Amino acid sequence: MRADWAAVYEEMYPDLVRFLYRYVWDEDRAQDLAQETFVRALRTDPDDPRSWLFTVARNLARDEARTAIRRRRHLTLFRTEVVDKVAADPEDVMQRSDREQAVRLALDRLSDRDREALLLWDAGLAYDEISAQTGLARGAVGTTLSRARRRLVEAHRAEEDRDAAHL
Amino acid sequence: MPHISDGSLHAWIDGAFPKDSPEGQSVRKHLDTCPDCRSRLEDARHFVAEAGEILAAATPDLESMPAFEEIQARAAEADQEEDHGRTRSRGSLRARWRSFERLAWAATVVLALGAGWIGRTVLIDRGWSDPFHERALDQEPVEEMEAVGSLEDEVRPSSPPLSSEGFGADTGDPDRANKDERVENAAAPPSRRAGVSKTVAEPDAAGELGRRERSDAVAPDELELELDAVAASPDLKLDREARLEENVAQADTSNARIAAQPTAIHPAQDPWHQLPDRRRSPAVEETGTCFRVETGWSTGVASLPGRIELSRIDAETRPEDDVFGVAVLDGSLEAVLESVWAAFGADSLWVRFVIGPEADVFTIRAGHAGLEWVGEARTLSPSAPVQPRQRRGPVRLVPIGCP
């Protein structure tokens, strides 16, 4: 083992889940993918754990998106059971869902590269790591992030304005 | 000196310039002397902060994470499975060859038997008499009669052997007809066997002769009688009635639970009631289903206690209406479509979703697995004026009991 994987896991698991969540929008699925990423990392033992983890996680998230699209083409039947977990206040949950929906719509307005750079930055990667991950020149990372942030903020404001118009 | 680029301002804010690096020192010097860039820096700071807040609104609640040892165990397990897979792959080649060999032998035997059968049939058609076949036909009734107890000796003393005129030929001989009937009877379903055997056994119903035949062939009638007798047994009846009562009690409990469901959710728990009236569309009542459906342009509520089963059929599969659904997995929800949303109330599931781009009418199929409810909920009629944004429509399903 080249890296102290226990330490890497403790440090990066939440970041990885957060990063994946913004792709799959399902916490359990994001956790599943994060765990799968770490399982693969332990089996591979890469030189650069941080960069490797996010590369694999991003690929898994893309595969997940493709699977979701395929799944929609077929009848999907779910059998579910009531669980003990009860939301304390459904209205709170609903408001949170509205906020997330607005973020999701705003992120959808970004280009793939802008979104990826922004999410990698938010997951805690440095400019060098974002550059290695995305293929951007290091000097272009700041430019990409500035554009991504501005577009995200503007798209989000537009979503809020549109919601307010329907109230 | 040119102004600082937006990228460099964001990199400066993000701390991307190493301390005392030439780029960092250059930016610092320029900011000291350029009020425009200082103003732009403040704007950039706002964008950075606001973007961070926006993303923070979409952050999962990571209450717990699996122990690292668990991940290690999974990795070790995956390694073992991979090793085992390699071994199995090598082993499977040998197994496939063995099964191929067996198949080849089986095919050879089948071909040989088939060729023999076809050849024999052709020869018989051309007038060839098959001594083995004749002997078999001759011996079969004798053996059967021995088993029956020479019943036919009383009914019909003599039983001449078949002539060699071919199997199944109509000779007009009543004995031959009886024999054929028995041959057919031997391979017939039990009910047919019973009927034929009964007529044969009737002349000797009170005697010892034919008892074995009766015990086998007349079994269905006797069995029914026995079952009736057993069913009439007081102990069994009591047991059956007890089970029936238990089932009825369970059904009553389930029905009572359903009946106890509110036809309307308490206003304090129901954001629907907090909506302005103008945002509600007329209620639609779906008779013949399990739910009363109300629609509007905000949060919808579905009260579905117990186990639920929801499905979604893609418009390609079922173009006349689009079926939406949610799945509940360990307390979280897996969205079948984008923007499917649901949350648990104390005794209900709240559902909200976005109507697809082409769907003015959509269907929710919800099943209560215990009682197999199935309800279809339709929102607005296709002619209703719906703006794209307003497709984010709610639906409220109120249980009204199943027909």
Interface residues (C-beta under 8 A of the other chain):
Chain A: W5 A6 Y9 E10 Y13 P14 V17 R18 Y21 R22 W25 D26 E27 D28 R29 A30 Q31 Q35 F38 V39 R40 L42 R43 R72 R73 H74 L75 T76 L77 F78 R79 T80 E81 V82 V83 D84 K85 V86 A87 P90 E91 V93 M94 S97 R99 E100 Q101 A102 V103 R104 A106 L107 L118 L119 W121 D122 A126 Y127 G139 A140 V141 G142 T143 T144 L145 S146 R147 A148 R149 R150 L152 V153 H156 R162 H166
Chain B: S5 D6 G7 S8 L9 H10 A11 D14 A16 A44 F47 V48 E50 A51 G52 I54 L55 A57 A58 T59 P60 D61 L62 M65 P66 F68 I71 Q72 R74 A75 A78 D79 Q269 P271 W297 T299 P305 G306 R307 I308 E309 L310 S311 R312 I313 D314 E316 T317 G325 V326 A327 V328 L329 D330 G331 S332 L333 E334 A335 V336 L337 S339 W341 A343 F344 G345 A346 L349 W350 R352 A369 R389 Q390
